[in-house]
Amino acid sequence: MTTPPISPAATSAEIFNAFIERSWRSNAERQRAKGAEFVIGKREGVYIWDVEGKRRLIDCGVGGGVHGLGHRHPEVLKALQQALNDGRDTGLWSVPNSEYLKLQDQLAALAPKPSLNRSVITLCSTLSVDLATMFAFRVTKRRRMLAYRHGYHGHTGFAATVTGSPEEGVIDHYNLPGCATFLERFGGIAELDRLLTSEIAAFIIEPMDYETFRPASKDFFETAARLCAERGALFIIDETRTGLGRTGALWATEQYDVEPDMMITGKGLSGGLYPASAVLMRESIYEECMNQHRFAYISSLGGNEISCIVAAKVLDVASSPELLANVRRVAALLKQRLEAVCQRRPDMLTAVSSFGLAVSVEVASREIGRALYREIFAEGVFCHSVAEIDPPSLKLFPPLILSDAEATEIAEALDRAAHRVGRAVRPLAMNAV
C-alpha cells in the first residue's frame, strides 16, 4: 500500500501520527507521553513556534547545546550565507583547505591550556568521542575506557560504549563489545581510584553530572587528572554541553586546575546551522595518531570549508566578553527568580543549582518533576528533561543569549506550572488519607 505524502500544511498531531506509523515511533510516542506534541515551524532567538503558528515556547532544551546561541543567530547565519554566496561547497576531503587551518589555529588560541594546540575537525560530538577513544587506544596500547555511568557521550561507535546510562545507553540493545568500565557515582574519588587500573586507556568525563547538571568539584576533577597522569591513562574532557560559554567561561575546564590530554567540543559549534565538532589534543597525540599512517582519519565531510567557516564564527561569538558577561549575569538572575518560586512552593520545589546556564530545579519527587515538565510546557517553556537519578530535578538549558525579561518569563511559567500541579496533587493526597 502506498503511503500518502505528508501535506505541507500538516499539523503537529498529523506529523506525530505519521512518525508513529512509519518512522521513529518510540521517539514520537515518548514526546507525546511527556505532553510535548510539538513540531517546530518558525524559530528565532530563544523562541520556537509550532508548525501551526499558534504556540510559542522558550527553548530551554536547545538540543543539549546545539542551539546554544539561540536559533538562527544572525552573525552565524550571515557567515553561512556568505560562504554559499562565495561559491563554496563542502570541497574534497583529500584536498587541504585554508578554512580548516584557520579553525585549527583559532581553537588552539582559545583552548583552556596551550598544550591543546592540535585538533581534528569532525561532523558531530559522537564522532569526536569515537575518534578520541581510538586515539587513546593507540597511544596507551590499552583497550578499556572509564566513564561515568550517567554521563552522555553519543549513540554510535565507541561513543556508545562509554554511554552507560540505563535510560539512554544502547550497549545491551546492540550487543556492543564491553570495552568500558563505569564510575557509578559522579565525584566518587575512592571509586575512581579503585577503577582506574592499568587496563584503562582513558577516563572520559564531562565537567558536570549530565543527569543533575551539578558541576564537578575541584577536588574530584583535579584528582582525576592527577590519577590519570600517574597511571598512564589519558584524561579526556567532554565539553560538548559545558563548552562554548555555557558556564560563563568559554570552557568549563578553565575553572579547574587541570591539563587534559584531549578535549571535545561540538553541538553548539555548529551554530545549529551546519554540523561541526572538534577534538582538541596535545601535539604528541596528534602526531602519533594522524601522521604515522597515511589514512589515519578520513571523513568525506568532516572539516569541510562551510563547517569550518560556521564554527569559526560560533567561536567568535561564544568567546566574546559581551556574551560571557551576559551568561554570568542572566544565570544569576534566573537562579534568583527560580529560588523565589521555590520559596513559594516548598512542598514541590526544594532547591536550585546552577552551573552558569545549566540550571536544575530540585523537586520533591520524579513524578512531580514529570508533571511539572508537562505543565511548564503548557505555560510556554520547553525544558531539557527530568533527571533520572537523585536528586529528582527539572532541568533547564536555555540559550546563552537569554535576556533578563526572558529569564523572568521562565520563572513565572514555573510558578504557574507548580500552581497547576499543586492543585492536581492536593486532592490525590487528601483521598489517600
Backbone hydrogen bonds, N-H to C=O, Kabsch-Sander energy under -0.5 kcal/mol:
donor,donor_aa,acceptor,acceptor_aa,energy
10,A,7,S,-2.1
15,I,11,T,-2.3
16,F,12,S,-2.5
17,N,13,A,-2.6
18,A,14,E,-2.0
19,F,15,I,-2.2
20,I,16,F,-2.5
21,E,17,N,-2.0
22,R,18,A,-2.5
23,S,19,F,-2.5
25,R,23,S,-2.4
28,A,24,W,-1.7
29,E,25,R,-2.7
30,R,26,S,-2.1
31,Q,27,N,-2.4
32,R,28,A,-2.3
33,A,29,E,-2.4
34,K,30,R,-1.5
35,G,32,R,-1.6
36,A,31,Q,-2.7
38,F,36,A,-1.5
41,G,42,K,-0.5
41,G,49,W,-3.5
44,E,47,Y,-2.4
45,G,71,H,-2.2
47,Y,44,E,-2.2
48,I,57,L,-2.2
49,W,42,K,-2.9
50,D,55,R,-1.8
51,V,39,V,-1.6
53,G,50,D,-1.8
57,L,48,I,-3.0
58,I,380,G,-2.5
59,D,46,V,-3.0
59,D,57,L,-0.6
60,C,58,I,-1.1
60,C,382,F,-2.4
64,G,61,G,-2.6
65,G,62,V,-1.8
66,V,62,V,-0.8
66,V,63,G,-0.5
67,H,62,V,-1.8
68,G,65,G,-1.7
70,G,67,H,-2.2
71,H,45,G,-3.0
73,H,70,G,-0.6
77,L,73,H,-3.0
78,K,74,P,-2.1
79,A,75,E,-1.8
80,L,76,V,-2.1
81,Q,77,L,-2.6
82,Q,78,K,-2.5
83,A,79,A,-2.0
84,L,80,L,-2.0
85,N,81,Q,-2.6
86,D,82,Q,-2.0
87,G,84,L,-1.6
88,R,83,A,-1.8
95,V,92,L,-1.7
100,Y,97,N,-0.6
101,L,97,N,-1.1
102,K,98,S,-2.4
103,L,99,E,-2.3
104,Q,100,Y,-2.6
105,D,101,L,-2.5
106,Q,102,K,-2.3
107,L,103,L,-2.8
108,A,104,Q,-2.2
109,A,105,D,-2.2
110,L,106,Q,-1.8
111,A,107,L,-0.9
116,L,113,K,-1.8
117,N,115,S,-1.9
118,R,281,M,-1.8
120,V,279,V,-1.9
122,T,277,S,-1.9
128,S,124,C,-1.8
129,V,125,S,-2.8
130,D,126,T,-2.5
131,L,127,L,-2.6
132,A,128,S,-2.7
133,T,129,V,-2.3
134,M,130,D,-1.9
135,F,131,L,-2.7
136,A,132,A,-2.2
137,F,133,T,-2.3
138,R,134,M,-2.2
139,V,135,F,-2.8
140,T,136,A,-2.2
141,K,137,F,-1.5
144,R,199,E,-0.9
145,M,179,C,-2.6
146,L,202,A,-2.5
147,A,181,T,-2.2
148,Y,204,I,-0.6
149,R,183,L,-3.1
151,G,148,Y,-1.8
159,A,156,T,-0.8
160,A,156,T,-1.0
160,A,157,G,-0.8
161,T,157,G,-0.9
162,V,158,F,-0.8
162,V,159,A,-0.7
163,T,160,A,-1.2
164,G,162,V,-0.7
169,G,165,S,-2.3
174,Y,170,V,-2.1
175,N,172,D,-0.9
176,L,171,I,-2.6
179,C,177,P,-1.7
181,T,145,M,-3.0
183,L,147,A,-3.0
184,E,182,F,-0.5
186,F,184,E,-0.5
188,G,185,R,-2.2
189,I,187,G,-1.3
192,L,188,G,-2.3
193,D,189,I,-2.7
194,R,190,A,-1.7
195,L,191,E,-2.3
196,L,192,L,-2.0
197,T,195,L,-2.3
200,I,197,T,-1.4
201,A,144,R,-3.9
202,A,144,R,-0.8
203,F,234,L,-2.7
204,I,146,L,-2.5
204,I,202,A,-0.6
205,I,236,I,-2.2
209,D,214,R,-2.9
210,Y,208,M,-0.6
213,F,209,D,-2.9
216,A,207,P,-3.1
221,F,217,S,-2.5
222,E,218,K,-2.5
223,T,219,D,-1.9
224,A,220,F,-2.4
225,A,221,F,-2.0
226,R,222,E,-1.9
227,L,223,T,-2.9
228,C,224,A,-2.2
229,A,225,A,-2.0
230,E,226,R,-2.4
231,R,227,L,-1.8
232,G,228,C,-0.6
232,G,229,A,-0.7
233,A,228,C,-1.9
234,L,201,A,-2.8
236,I,203,F,-2.6
236,I,234,L,-0.6
237,I,235,F,-0.5
237,I,262,M,-2.2
238,D,205,I,-2.3
238,D,236,I,-0.5
239,E,237,I,-0.9
239,E,264,I,-2.2
243,G,239,E,-1.9
244,L,250,L,-1.2
245,G,249,A,-0.6
245,G,250,L,-1.8
246,R,243,G,-0.9
247,T,242,T,-0.8
247,T,249,A,-0.6
248,G,245,G,-1.8
254,E,251,W,-1.3
255,Q,252,A,-2.2
256,Y,253,T,-1.9
258,V,256,Y,-1.5
261,D,235,F,-2.3
262,M,235,F,-1.4
263,M,280,L,-2.4
264,I,237,I,-2.4
265,T,278,A,-2.4
268,G,240,T,-0.5
268,G,266,G,-1.5
269,L,266,G,-0.9
270,S,267,K,-1.8
271,G,268,G,-2.0
272,G,267,K,-0.6
273,L,270,S,-1.9
274,Y,270,S,-1.7
277,S,122,T,-1.9
278,A,265,T,-2.6
279,V,120,V,-2.3
280,L,263,M,-3.4
280,L,278,A,-0.5
281,M,118,R,-2.8
282,R,261,D,-1.5
283,E,115,S,-0.5
286,Y,282,R,-2.1
287,E,283,E,-2.8
288,E,284,S,-2.0
289,C,285,I,-2.4
290,M,286,Y,-3.2
291,N,286,Y,-0.7
291,N,287,E,-1.3
296,A,293,H,-1.2
304,N,301,L,-1.6
308,C,304,N,-2.2
309,I,305,E,-2.1
310,V,306,I,-2.4
311,A,307,S,-2.7
312,A,308,C,-2.3
313,K,309,I,-1.7
314,V,310,V,-2.2
315,L,311,A,-2.4
316,D,312,A,-1.9
317,V,313,K,-2.3
318,A,314,V,-3.3
319,S,315,L,-2.0
320,S,317,V,-1.2
324,L,320,S,-2.1
325,A,321,P,-2.3
326,N,322,E,-2.0
327,V,323,L,-2.3
328,R,324,L,-2.1
329,R,325,A,-2.4
330,V,326,N,-3.0
331,A,327,V,-2.1
332,A,328,R,-1.6
333,L,329,R,-2.0
334,L,330,V,-2.8
335,K,331,A,-2.3
336,Q,332,A,-2.1
337,R,333,L,-2.7
338,L,334,L,-2.6
339,E,335,K,-2.4
340,A,336,Q,-1.7
341,V,337,R,-1.5
342,C,338,L,-2.3
343,Q,339,E,-2.0
344,R,340,A,-1.1
345,R,341,V,-1.4
348,M,345,R,-1.9
349,L,345,R,-3.1
350,T,348,M,-0.5
350,T,362,E,-2.5
351,A,362,E,-0.9
353,S,360,S,-2.6
355,F,358,A,-2.5
356,G,354,S,-0.5
357,L,246,R,-2.7
358,A,355,F,-0.6
359,V,357,L,-0.6
359,V,396,L,-2.6
360,S,353,S,-2.7
361,V,394,L,-2.8
362,E,351,A,-2.5
362,E,360,S,-0.7
363,V,392,P,-2.6
364,A,348,M,-2.1
369,G,365,S,-2.0
370,R,366,R,-2.4
371,A,367,E,-2.0
372,L,368,I,-2.7
373,Y,369,G,-2.2
374,R,370,R,-1.9
375,E,371,A,-2.4
376,I,372,L,-3.2
377,F,373,Y,-1.5
378,A,374,R,-1.7
379,E,375,E,-1.2
380,G,377,F,-1.7
381,V,376,I,-2.3
382,F,58,I,-2.6
383,C,381,V,-0.9
384,H,60,C,-0.6
384,H,395,K,-2.0
385,S,395,K,-0.9
387,A,393,S,-2.4
394,L,361,V,-2.7
395,K,385,S,-3.0
395,K,393,S,-0.5
396,L,359,V,-3.4
397,F,60,C,-2.5
400,L,68,G,-3.6
402,L,399,P,-1.4
407,A,403,S,-2.3
408,T,404,D,-2.3
409,E,405,A,-1.9
410,I,406,E,-1.9
411,A,407,A,-2.0
412,E,408,T,-2.6
413,A,409,E,-2.0
414,L,410,I,-2.2
415,D,411,A,-2.1
416,R,412,E,-2.2
417,A,413,A,-2.5
418,A,414,L,-2.9
419,H,415,D,-1.9
420,R,416,R,-2.1
421,V,417,A,-2.6
422,G,418,A,-2.7
423,R,419,H,-1.9
424,A,420,R,-1.4
425,V,421,V,-2.5
426,R,422,G,-2.3
428,L,424,A,-0.8
429,A,425,V,-2.3
430,M,426,R,-2.3
431,N,427,P,-2.2
432,A,428,L,-1.3
433,V,429,A,-0.7
433,V,430,M,-0.8
